[in-house]
């Protein structure tokens, strides 16, 4: 299995001024062609640190991809550090990149300065892949096994995401032409409603019996639940797919309704597909979630085919005046109650004519709670012509996270009801 390390260079990343998006894009691309990323490293703008870190990464990996530090200004020191690392004795001018520099700057109406021309000057130990999208060339350093105990290649890319990602097709082609690659196969299973620790206990026996070359990872997210990622490295894709399919079938029998998708997915995406496939429609009545559920649902392309609309009934007067919730329900049970969300769900379904509806009312915080109804309490109602069900949950977090959990939990209860009724 060919291993790679992805390194970013620049103090701006280490101090949090710039978010590194290059590494995730490069990692995804490498996985697609069968290269396993072993590490992601961020390095500051310090020559010895750059040289030492890259030497270590080359010693432990077949491929090192570096982004950043190739600008025209004096603080960009990567090129000189790479010259020292590769034991370069001189610099050479790459005429192809020089022509691109002239063309790019002329098209922008800018003068070509000495510092721009200097970007086309590269260590004599590297090969150059012209950067058609910017002024800094892509440098390729190839080291034989005498240096690091195995053949190793370092690619140096500009840090600008548009240029770095634009260079990827050329980088991937170079890797494929110089390495014999194995398949990497990943599959993701989506679960909701079981905490990560409880889920691990629930599937412990199944996990313990996985084949040695099959790896399981837990990836929790408050909006989508716990993702379970199964991976096989180095096996033929067809064989890996068949074996993982068998394990997922077994897992499905353990998790039941808690498993909502056999691919990287979201609750709103899953619900949208089910509604579309069955020609059903949906509406929402939101109080404490303030439109979050509707926003999630409409984030899916094509949701206009099944989502009819929603009412954000934050005020009790809207619950009674628009949704038709009886004033007696609110005065007797309160807006945060089973009775209220049931009436809200039924009211919006009647108002829009949808097949299904979901409603929420709760206390997101930080104030407004009581001993009987604490902060983090949410009541959820889901309704169809077959009946209305209500559910209660309590979360203990800040306002933003509570609202997110309210919305995702409501979507999950809605999903379960739709699936069970359409079986």
C-alpha positions, 0 to 999 in steps of 0.5 A, a space after each residue: 500500500 502506497 502511503 502519503 503525507 500531506 503537509 501545509 506550510 505557513 504561520 497563517 494556518 498555525 495561528 488560525 488566520 487561514 483555514 486549511 481546506 487543501 489537505 482534505 481535498 488532496 486526501 479525498 483525491 489520493 484515496 480515490 486512486 488507492 493512496 493511503 494518507 498516513 498523516 496531515 502536518 502543518 509547519 510554520 515558516 521556519 527553515 529548519 522546521 520545514 527541512 526537518 519535518 519534510 525529511 521525517 515525512 519522506 522517511 516514513 512515506 512514499 509520497 509527500 505533498 506540500 502546499 504553501 510557501 511559494 509566493 513572490 515575497 521574502 517570507 515565502 521560504 519553502 523553495 530555498 528549504 526544498 533546495 537544501 533538502 534535495 541538496 541542490 547546487 544551483 537554480 534553473 529558470 523554467 521557461 514554461 512557467 516564465 511564459 505563463 507568468 508573463 501571460 497571466 500578469 499581462 492579462 491583468 494589466 500588471 507589470 512583470 516584476 523581478 520578484 515575479 520572474 524569480 518564481 520561475 526559478 527552481 532548484 536544479 534537483 526538481 522536475 517542474 509541472 507548469 502551474 497554468 492557474 498561477 505564477 508559482 510552478 509545481 515542483 517535483 523532487 524524486 529521492 532514491 532509496 539511498 536517501 530515505 531507505 526507499 524511493 520517495 517523491 515530494 510534490 510542492 504546490 502553491 497554497 492558494 486553494 484554486 491553484 493547489 486543487 487545480 494542480 491535482 489532476 497532474 499530480 495524480 497522473 504522475 503518481 499513477 505513472 510511477 507507482 503500482 497502486 492498490 484499491 482502497 474501499 470505504 463504505 459508510 453506514 449512518 445511524 441515529 438515536 444511539 449515543 456513540 458509547 452505547 452504539 459501540 457496546 451494542 455492536 461489540 460482538 459484531 465488531 470483534 468478529 470483523 476480519 483483520 483487514 477490515 477497519 471500523 471507525 466511529 464518526 459522531 455528528 449531532 446533526 447526522 448521528 454516528 457514522 460507521 465507516 468500514 474500510 479495506 486497504 489493498 484488496 480488489 474493489 469488487 472483493 472488498 465491496 462483496 465482503 463489506 456488503 455482507 457485514 453491513 447486512 449483518 449489522 442491519 439486523 442488530 441496529 434495525 431502525 437506528 440505521 437509516 442509510 448505507 451511504 454517507 448521508 443525512 436525515 433530510 436526504 434520506 427522508 427526501 428520497 423516501 418521500 420522492 420514491 413514494 410520491 408523498 409530501 411533507 410540511 412542518 410547524 416549528 416553534 423552538 427550532 425557528 425554521 431549522 427543520 425547514 432549512 435542512 429539508 430545503 437544503 436538498 436539491 429537488 425538495 420542492 417536489 415533496 416539501 409543501 411549506 412550513 409555519 414558524 409559530 414562535 408566538 402562541 398567537 400564531 399557534 392558535 390563530 394560524 395552526 388552529 391549536 386550541 387556546 385551552 391546550 396552551 392554557 392547560 398544558 403549555 406550549 411545550 407539551 405533547 398536546 400542543 405539538 400534536 395539535 401543531 402537527 395536525 394543524 399544519 398538515 391540514 393547512 398545507 394538505 401534506 401527507 406527513 408533518 412534523 412539529 416542535 416546541 421546546 426550551 432552547 435556553 439559556 433561560 426559560 426552564 423550570 423544574 418541571 420543564 427544564 432547559 433543553 426539553 423538546 416535544 416533537 409531534 409527527 402526523 399522518 392520516 394514520 395518526 399522530 405521535 409525540 415524543 419527548 427528549 431533553 438535551 443539556 447544551 448551549 442554545 445553538 447545539 440544543 436547537 440543532 439536536 431538537 431539529 435532527 431528533 425531530 427529523 429522525 422520529 419523522 423518518 421512522 414514522 414514514 418508513 414504518 407506515 410505508 413498509 
